[in-house]
Every structure is written in structure tokens, then in C-alpha cells.
Amino acid sequence: MAMDDSYKTLIDAHKVKIEHFISTYEGLLMRQRELRQELERKDSEIAEYKDKLENSNNKIKELEQKIDKLQMAGAFEASAVDVKEAKQNINRLVREIDRCISLLND
């Protein structure tokens, strides 16, 4: 009978250890599922951020092209100061031509 009790004690001790291992294993499986779900969410978020980044980069390129076009157009437009100066030069030339004509007529 003493032998049976020692075997029972050993079996009970191993049973407790096995139950502990099973519980730990199930906990790890649950944690693994949680981590996989979190990873899927993060992958989805990363994909969204990549799309947003690509859209932003495309928008930046479009705006840079618009800036280049506006700068080119601005290079051909005369500023108000340039127009005023050009008018003054034309008026000065017309007066000088008028003087020359008047000198020729005398």
C-alpha cells in the first residue's frame, strides 16, 4: 500500500505539472492569436500610411510642376515697374524723334 501511495503522489505531482504546462500553452496560444491580430492591424495601418504618403508625394510633384509653370509665366510677364519704365523710355524716344523732325523741318 505504501507503494501505491508513492505512485499516486508522483502521478498527482506530474498531473499538476502537466495541467500547468497545458494552461501555459493555452495562454501562449491566446497571446499568439492576439499578436497576429495586432500584426494584421499594423500591416493594414502601414498600407494606409503608404497610400497617404504616395498621394502626398504625387500632390507635391503636381504643386512643384505648377510652381515651375507659374515661375516660367512670371518670367515673361512684366512687372508694374517694368511697364512704367518702358512707357517712360518710349515717351522719351517719341519726344526725341519729335525734336529731330522739328529740326529737319526748320
Backbone bond lengths (Angstrom), bond angles and torsions (degrees), N, CA, C in turn:
res aa  C-N    CA-C-N  psi(-1)  N-CA   C-N-CA  omega(-1)  CA-C   N-CA-C  phi
1 M - - - 1.428 - - 1.537 112.08 -
2 A 1.301 116.73 -34.43 1.451 120.91 178.38 1.514 110.14 -62.97
3 M 1.341 115.80 -33.85 1.456 120.22 178.56 1.514 110.05 -68.00
4 D 1.281 116.59 -41.41 1.456 119.57 -179.75 1.514 110.93 -63.73
5 D 1.318 116.62 -39.03 1.472 120.07 179.24 1.528 111.07 -66.30
6 S 1.328 118.00 -38.42 1.464 119.70 -179.61 1.527 110.85 -69.76
7 Y 1.364 115.35 -37.57 1.469 118.07 175.35 1.520 110.76 -65.73
8 K 1.311 116.35 -41.93 1.470 120.73 179.43 1.521 109.73 -61.98
9 T 1.325 117.16 -41.29 1.459 121.26 179.22 1.527 109.84 -64.33
10 L 1.327 116.76 -43.77 1.467 120.65 177.69 1.524 110.91 -62.81
11 I 1.316 116.10 -45.62 1.466 120.49 -179.68 1.529 109.94 -62.35
12 D 1.315 116.87 -43.10 1.470 120.30 178.93 1.533 111.02 -62.52
13 A 1.335 116.79 -40.32 1.469 120.44 179.29 1.523 110.29 -64.44
14 H 1.336 115.92 -43.46 1.465 119.83 178.44 1.530 110.59 -67.13
15 K 1.305 116.56 -36.33 1.467 120.91 178.61 1.530 109.86 -62.06
16 V 1.315 116.66 -42.91 1.470 121.29 178.52 1.522 109.87 -62.96
17 K 1.344 116.12 -44.34 1.467 119.21 179.25 1.530 111.16 -63.17
18 I 1.333 116.69 -43.40 1.476 120.86 179.71 1.517 110.34 -63.20
19 E 1.328 118.29 -42.92 1.472 121.46 177.97 1.529 110.32 -61.97
20 H 1.341 115.46 -38.96 1.467 119.55 177.64 1.535 110.45 -64.44
21 F 1.358 116.46 -44.15 1.466 120.15 178.44 1.527 111.21 -62.78
22 I 1.334 117.14 -41.45 1.472 121.08 179.11 1.520 109.88 -63.80
23 S 1.321 116.07 -43.79 1.470 119.95 178.71 1.532 110.74 -62.19
24 T 1.325 116.13 -44.30 1.470 120.47 178.35 1.525 110.48 -62.68
25 Y 1.325 116.72 -43.50 1.464 122.20 179.01 1.528 110.74 -60.10
26 E 1.323 116.82 -46.43 1.472 120.44 179.25 1.524 110.90 -63.40
27 G 1.325 116.47 -38.69 1.465 120.03 176.63 1.514 111.56 -63.33
28 L 1.330 115.56 -41.38 1.467 119.59 178.54 1.529 111.38 -67.05
29 L 1.331 117.18 -38.30 1.468 119.85 176.14 1.525 111.08 -61.59
30 M 1.336 116.32 -42.95 1.459 120.48 179.05 1.533 110.17 -63.29
31 R 1.322 115.86 -43.65 1.474 119.80 179.07 1.528 110.49 -63.64
32 Q 1.332 116.82 -39.18 1.460 120.90 177.95 1.529 110.19 -61.35
33 R 1.329 117.94 -43.69 1.477 121.22 177.81 1.518 111.11 -61.13
34 E 1.337 115.41 -43.44 1.470 119.90 179.25 1.534 110.84 -61.58
35 L 1.331 115.04 -43.69 1.466 119.00 -179.05 1.527 111.53 -66.88
36 R 1.318 116.73 -37.36 1.467 119.38 177.14 1.522 110.91 -64.89
37 Q 1.339 116.75 -41.29 1.475 119.72 177.80 1.523 110.47 -63.87
38 E 1.324 116.16 -42.21 1.464 119.88 178.41 1.528 110.49 -63.24
39 L 1.325 116.60 -40.47 1.459 121.13 177.73 1.527 110.87 -62.10
40 E 1.324 117.35 -42.00 1.468 121.00 177.77 1.521 110.57 -62.83
41 R 1.341 116.92 -41.41 1.478 120.28 177.58 1.522 110.55 -63.02
42 K 1.331 115.84 -43.60 1.473 119.81 -179.69 1.528 110.53 -65.04
43 D 1.331 116.66 -40.93 1.470 119.90 177.53 1.519 110.24 -60.50
44 S 1.331 115.72 -41.25 1.465 120.36 179.02 1.531 110.31 -64.49
45 E 1.326 116.48 -43.42 1.465 120.68 178.84 1.526 110.60 -62.97
46 I 1.327 116.04 -41.68 1.467 120.27 179.53 1.521 110.27 -62.39
47 A 1.331 115.87 -41.35 1.472 119.56 178.75 1.528 109.69 -62.42
48 E 1.339 117.13 -42.19 1.469 120.74 178.04 1.528 110.67 -62.03
49 Y 1.340 116.80 -45.03 1.463 120.51 -180.00 1.519 111.28 -63.90
50 K 1.337 116.30 -38.21 1.464 119.48 177.81 1.520 110.43 -63.29
51 D 1.342 116.87 -41.93 1.462 120.27 177.56 1.524 110.87 -62.62
52 K 1.327 116.10 -45.06 1.471 120.01 179.07 1.521 110.65 -62.39
53 L 1.330 116.16 -41.51 1.462 120.25 179.26 1.519 110.98 -63.91
54 E 1.320 116.55 -42.53 1.462 120.33 178.85 1.530 110.38 -63.77
55 N 1.345 116.21 -43.16 1.468 119.71 177.32 1.527 111.04 -62.08
56 S 1.327 116.47 -41.33 1.462 120.30 179.16 1.527 110.86 -64.97
57 N 1.314 116.29 -42.01 1.470 119.48 178.61 1.525 110.94 -63.64
58 N 1.335 117.17 -39.99 1.465 120.83 177.09 1.520 110.44 -63.43
59 K 1.331 116.49 -42.04 1.466 120.84 179.25 1.532 110.22 -63.61
60 I 1.328 116.26 -40.71 1.467 120.43 178.28 1.524 110.02 -61.44
61 K 1.332 116.87 -44.42 1.468 120.22 179.28 1.522 110.71 -61.74
62 E 1.347 116.67 -42.63 1.469 119.74 178.58 1.523 110.80 -61.52
63 L 1.322 116.05 -44.65 1.466 119.87 -179.26 1.532 111.23 -66.15
64 E 1.324 117.00 -37.87 1.462 119.63 176.87 1.525 110.92 -63.70
65 Q 1.336 116.06 -38.72 1.469 119.37 177.48 1.526 110.54 -65.58
66 K 1.339 116.38 -40.22 1.470 119.64 177.65 1.522 110.61 -63.60
67 I 1.333 116.53 -40.77 1.470 120.49 178.67 1.525 109.70 -61.74
68 D 1.331 116.26 -45.23 1.466 119.77 179.18 1.529 110.79 -59.50
69 K 1.335 116.35 -43.78 1.469 120.10 -179.98 1.520 110.72 -64.59
70 L 1.332 116.58 -41.95 1.462 119.64 179.42 1.526 111.29 -66.24
71 Q 1.319 116.13 -37.37 1.461 118.93 178.14 1.527 110.57 -66.65
72 M 1.335 116.25 -39.12 1.467 119.81 177.40 1.527 109.72 -64.07
73 A 1.340 115.90 -45.34 1.461 119.45 180.00 1.529 110.00 -63.66
74 G 1.323 116.59 -38.48 1.465 121.11 179.77 1.513 111.90 -66.08
75 A 1.315 116.37 -29.05 1.465 119.48 179.71 1.514 110.69 -67.45
76 F 1.337 117.61 -28.36 1.455 121.53 -178.84 1.523 112.80 -92.11
77 E 1.299 116.45 -14.54 1.462 119.10 179.13 1.528 108.89 -87.14
78 A 1.275 114.29 140.29 1.463 118.70 177.79 1.519 108.21 -89.05
79 S 1.283 114.73 140.53 1.458 118.19 176.83 1.529 108.71 -77.75
80 A 1.316 117.13 167.16 1.465 122.02 -179.39 1.526 110.60 -60.01
81 V 1.317 117.29 -36.69 1.467 121.37 179.56 1.526 109.35 -66.29
82 D 1.348 116.91 -42.75 1.463 120.48 180.00 1.527 110.79 -63.67
83 V 1.320 117.33 -40.73 1.465 121.02 179.81 1.523 110.05 -64.60
84 K 1.316 116.86 -44.07 1.470 120.65 179.92 1.529 110.29 -62.80
85 E 1.312 115.88 -43.40 1.463 120.41 179.52 1.532 110.90 -64.32
86 A 1.326 116.77 -40.94 1.464 120.85 179.19 1.535 109.85 -63.43
87 K 1.327 117.28 -42.31 1.476 120.89 179.13 1.530 110.33 -62.31
88 Q 1.321 115.64 -41.22 1.466 119.10 179.20 1.531 110.56 -63.66
89 N 1.312 116.28 -41.73 1.466 119.75 178.73 1.524 110.79 -63.77
90 I 1.344 116.46 -42.48 1.474 119.96 179.03 1.522 109.77 -63.63
91 N 1.311 117.74 -44.59 1.469 120.99 178.83 1.532 111.07 -61.04
92 R 1.311 116.83 -40.92 1.456 120.75 178.97 1.538 110.01 -64.19
93 L 1.353 116.26 -42.90 1.458 119.85 178.60 1.529 111.15 -64.85
94 V 1.324 117.42 -40.84 1.477 120.38 179.16 1.533 109.81 -63.19
95 R 1.301 118.21 -43.08 1.478 120.70 178.24 1.531 110.60 -62.52
96 E 1.320 115.80 -41.16 1.457 119.54 179.52 1.528 110.57 -64.95
97 I 1.345 116.87 -41.01 1.472 120.83 177.17 1.525 109.95 -63.52
98 D 1.348 115.78 -42.93 1.466 119.39 178.32 1.535 110.83 -60.27
99 R 1.312 118.60 -40.06 1.469 121.31 177.38 1.520 111.51 -63.80
100 C 1.351 113.03 -42.05 1.474 116.75 178.88 1.525 111.06 -62.43
101 I 1.326 116.97 -42.99 1.469 121.69 179.46 1.524 109.42 -62.93
102 S 1.313 115.79 -42.78 1.470 118.42 -179.35 1.518 110.38 -65.92
103 L 1.312 118.80 -35.12 1.462 121.24 176.77 1.518 111.30 -67.37
104 L 1.339 115.55 -36.60 1.462 119.23 178.81 1.531 110.95 -70.25
105 N 1.281 118.56 -31.61 1.472 122.63 -178.78 1.531 111.07 -77.00
106 D 1.277 120.09 -19.67 1.464 121.65 -179.06 1.453 112.53 -79.43
